[in-house]
């Protein structure tokens, strides 16, 4: 049985969206067990699942405006902290929260713990491509600054995830840069390029540009945390703007526009689906001793369901355990 600790109070739509997503997951997957951490009185009205769900009551939660590290230290009975502690103590196998991103990163690092041999865990998410296959990108904001050797580790981590969780046999790894030529970029990117090109553990295809990300040019995209987070938000904002502008144009375009939209309804739905990455799950803090997964703060029940499905896949593939073993072997070899 796969045991998943869930912060029921994290996110804009908690606990309603969280619990409704849990209800769907319990119905769909017979091999998962959910541990809900949060206010029992607020959780129960939405909970319809009666089997394989346990509520651990707490009145305390971490708010979106709390300073992450301080909140983890001071709010020891917060739903997010207790969920992370359940993983540390071996009572759960993974943790999910849609709450304060910085606090969850801190909980992952200081409560669950970093895998030995990994310098900086990266925040990884599967983002959409035009052909529907998607690509894994990290770091998406766990680190404000990174070294070239850390970008090299991100490439290894991303390849590991793409292979073991998404089933890609030989993931193509690209380094996000301001040009495709080998000598493009700042000193960080130039040094990282040389490290990636000489790393036999990955299939490095060279530099890639941001404009090509959604064409499926790579299976794994490596960036420093600052750049990765900016790109992620640009993709989100662009997708929302396109859909909003299209909707406005149809509404204000008169009878012909509405008829045209009706005829193109199936194609428009496919386009919307291709721009929506909620079905890929949440962002994984990869490099931690157990799956620590962040769902979007505005997640609805569907997003929570798909994130639980993603965590189930991670646990089923034993990707974190294999990662621990791989880095332990590499460290032993180096020593």
Secondary structure, 3 states (H helix, E strand, C coil): CEEEEEECCCCCCCCHHHHHHHHHHHHHCCCEEEEEEECHHHHHCCCCCCCCEEEEECCCCCCCCCCHHHHHHHCCCCHHHHHHHHHHCCCCCEEEECCCHHHHHHHHHHHHCECCCCCCCEEEEEECCCCCCCEEEECCCCCCCCCHHHHHHHHHHHHHHHHHCCCCCCCEEEEECCCCCCCCCCHHHHHHHHHHHCCCCCEEEEEECHHHHHHCCCCEEECCHHHHHHHHHHHHHHHHHHHHHHHHHHHHCHHHHHHHHHHCHHHHHHHHHHHCCHHHCCEEEECECCEEEECCCCCCHHHHHHHHHHHHHHHHHCHHHHHHHHHHHHHHHHC
